[in-house]
């Protein structure tokens, strides 16, 4: 999780990776405003962008934080807490 990742959305331009949601799904946000959020799925048909609300994105990140804390991965957890603060507070 220490590596920054970016994707180019066909309409909204450069997206910044917030975190992994689950296997083959990641949460991205618009690079500058961080107001639009997308779940990006990587499947057999290529990348799929599904827009979600800011509130739903926050819930996904908080769920991921809880999962990381339970799994005992303190470095990833600490990094995600910092991303959460920067993005949602």
Beta strands, then each sheet from edge to edge (+ up, - down):
strand 1: 6-9
strand 2: 13-22
strand 3: 25-30
strand 4: 37-43
strand 5: 46-52
sheet 1: 1+ 2- 3+ 4- 5+
end
